[in-house]
Amino acid sequence: MSDVAPAVTGAPAMRGAISRALLDAARLEPPKDRAAILARAAKAVVAIEAASPMTWVPIADQMLLNEALFATLGTERAVTAWRRAMTTAFERPLLRGFIKMSTDLFGMTPSAFLRQADRIYPYMTRGLGQVRFEADASGSSGRFTLRAFPSTRYDFKCYAEGIRGCLDATFDACGVTGASLIEGRDDALGIARYGVRWARRPEG
């Protein structure tokens, strides 16, 4: 697969539903952290609150919120906020149809979700590269790749870590335990490679 993104009409952006889910997750943080995030991302908050679920929010605004989240909470807590945001987004109309289709075809498994990622990602984002999932033979792990993100213009480390939270949300949606890890990142080309692994939750 080429590392060069295909032609895209319009400036890089993210759907309002995803941006709003992240803003809602930020508002669930403790008061001091919440205030710090909202203050750092004040311009973005205005844009996101004005957007409808299907509206494209400029990625500059989305990244302002994302960067405020990571700067205030640190990497792991910010990844958890992204996980919470995507768990909420999965339940909303924007993504519900994709999820139903994948689970009807393949069952309620992380593989079923992630196999749809190359179709869902362009629906949620614009001009932010492409994604691809390749399952391992084990049926409980695989490799996820984000490529051709415009990393010379936006904070790629911040964005790539946020994707971890999105991957982790699939485990919650499927009722399994799991983990995602960035195994490699090329900031010049906007490529991040992730290992993902999951297992059934213990009963009882």
C-alpha positions in Angstrom: 0.0 0.0 0.0 1.3 3.5 -0.8 2.2 5.8 2.0 0.8 8.7 0.1 -2.8 9.7 0.9 -5.3 9.7 -2.0 -6.7 13.0 -3.2 -9.2 14.4 -0.7 -11.7 17.2 -1.2 -11.5 19.8 1.6 -9.1 20.6 4.4 -8.3 18.0 7.0 -11.1 17.6 9.5 -13.0 15.2 11.8 -16.7 14.7 12.2 -18.4 16.7 14.8 -19.7 13.6 16.6 -16.2 12.4 17.3 -15.0 15.8 18.4 -18.0 16.3 20.7 -17.5 12.9 22.2 -13.9 13.8 23.1 -15.1 17.2 24.5 -17.7 15.4 26.6 -15.0 13.0 27.9 -12.8 15.9 28.8 -15.7 17.4 30.9 -15.8 14.2 33.0 -12.2 14.8 34.3 -11.7 16.2 37.8 -12.6 19.9 38.1 -9.1 21.2 38.1 -8.0 19.2 35.1 -11.3 19.9 33.3 -10.9 23.7 33.8 -7.3 23.5 32.5 -8.3 21.6 29.4 -11.2 23.8 28.5 -9.1 27.0 29.1 -6.2 25.7 26.8 -8.7 24.7 24.1 -11.2 27.5 24.5 -11.2 28.3 20.7 -11.8 24.7 19.9 -14.5 24.3 22.4 -16.5 27.0 20.7 -16.1 25.4 17.2 -16.9 21.9 18.5 -20.0 23.0 20.4 -21.3 24.7 17.2 -20.8 21.6 15.1 -23.6 19.1 14.3 -22.7 15.4 14.4 -22.1 15.3 10.6 -20.3 18.6 10.4 -16.6 18.6 9.6 -14.6 20.2 12.5 -11.3 21.5 11.2 -8.5 19.3 12.5 -6.7 22.4 13.8 -9.5 22.8 16.3 -9.7 19.0 17.1 -5.9 18.9 17.6 -6.1 22.0 19.9 -8.5 20.0 22.2 -6.4 16.8 21.8 -3.2 18.6 22.7 -4.8 20.3 25.7 -6.0 16.9 26.9 -2.5 15.3 26.6 -0.7 18.3 28.1 -3.0 18.3 31.1 -3.6 14.6 31.8 -0.4 13.0 30.5 -0.4 10.2 27.9 -2.1 7.3 29.7 -4.9 9.3 31.2 -5.5 11.1 27.9 -5.6 7.7 26.1 -8.2 6.6 28.6 -10.2 9.8 27.8 -10.1 8.9 24.1 -11.2 5.4 25.0 -14.2 6.8 26.9 -15.0 9.1 24.0 -15.0 6.4 21.4 -17.0 4.0 23.6 -19.7 6.8 23.6 -19.3 7.4 19.9 -19.9 3.7 19.1 -23.3 4.0 20.7 -24.3 7.1 18.7 -26.0 7.0 15.2 -22.9 8.1 13.3 -21.2 4.7 13.9 -24.0 2.5 15.0 -24.8 1.3 11.5 -21.2 0.3 10.7 -21.0 -1.6 13.9 -24.2 -3.5 13.4 -23.1 -4.4 9.9 -19.8 -5.8 11.0 -21.2 -7.7 13.9 -24.0 -9.2 11.7 -21.4 -10.4 9.3 -18.6 -11.5 11.6 -19.9 -11.6 15.2 -19.2 -9.4 18.1 -15.4 -9.6 18.2 -12.6 -7.0 17.9 -11.6 -8.5 14.6 -15.1 -7.8 13.3 -14.9 -4.2 14.3 -11.3 -3.6 13.2 -11.9 -5.2 9.8 -14.3 -2.3 9.1 -11.7 0.3 10.1 -10.6 1.1 6.6 -14.2 1.9 5.7 -15.1 3.7 9.0 -12.1 5.9 9.2 -12.7 7.9 6.0 -16.3 8.4 7.2 -15.1 9.9 10.5 -12.1 11.8 9.2 -11.0 13.8 6.1 -7.5 14.2 4.9 -6.0 12.4 7.9 -4.5 9.4 6.1 -5.7 5.8 6.0 -5.9 2.8 8.4 -5.7 -0.9 7.9 -6.1 -3.9 10.2 -4.5 -7.3 9.6 -5.6 -10.2 12.0 -3.1 -12.8 13.1 -3.8 -16.5 12.8 -4.5 -16.7 16.5 -7.8 -14.9 16.1 -7.0 -12.8 19.3 -4.4 -10.4 18.0 -3.3 -8.4 15.0 -1.6 -5.4 13.5 -3.2 -2.0 13.0 -1.6 0.7 10.8 -2.2 4.4 10.4 -0.4 5.8 7.4 -0.1 9.1 5.5 -1.2 11.3 8.4 -0.2 14.9 7.6 2.5 14.8 10.4 4.4 17.8 9.2 1.4 20.0 10.0 0.0 18.5 13.2 1.2 16.8 16.3 1.5 13.2 15.2 2.6 11.8 18.5 -0.5 13.2 20.2 -2.8 11.9 17.4 -1.2 8.5 17.3 -1.6 8.0 21.0 -5.2 9.0 20.7 -5.8 6.2 18.2 -4.7 3.8 21.0 -7.7 4.9 23.0 -9.9 4.3 19.9 -8.5 0.8 19.6 -9.0 0.1 23.3 -12.7 1.2 23.0 -13.3 -1.8 20.6 -12.4 -4.1 23.5 -15.0 -2.5 25.7 -17.6 -2.7 23.0 -17.0 -6.4 22.5 -16.8 -7.2 26.2 -13.2 -8.5 26.2 -10.0 -7.5 27.9 -7.3 -6.2 25.6 -4.4 -3.8 25.0 -3.0 -1.8 22.2 0.6 -0.7 21.9 2.4 1.6 19.4 5.2 -0.7 18.0 6.7 1.9 15.7 6.1 5.5 14.5 7.6 7.3 11.6 7.0 11.0 12.2 8.3 12.1 8.8 5.8 9.9 6.8 3.0 10.0 9.3 3.0 6.2 9.9 2.1 4.5 13.2 2.0 0.7 13.7 0.1 -0.9 16.6 0.0 -4.3 18.1 -3.4 -5.2 19.4 -4.3 -8.3 21.6 -7.4 -9.4 23.4 -8.9 -12.2 25.4 -12.2 -13.2 27.0 -12.9 -11.6 30.3 -12.8 -14.0 33.2 -16.3 -15.1 34.3 -17.5 -14.4 37.7 
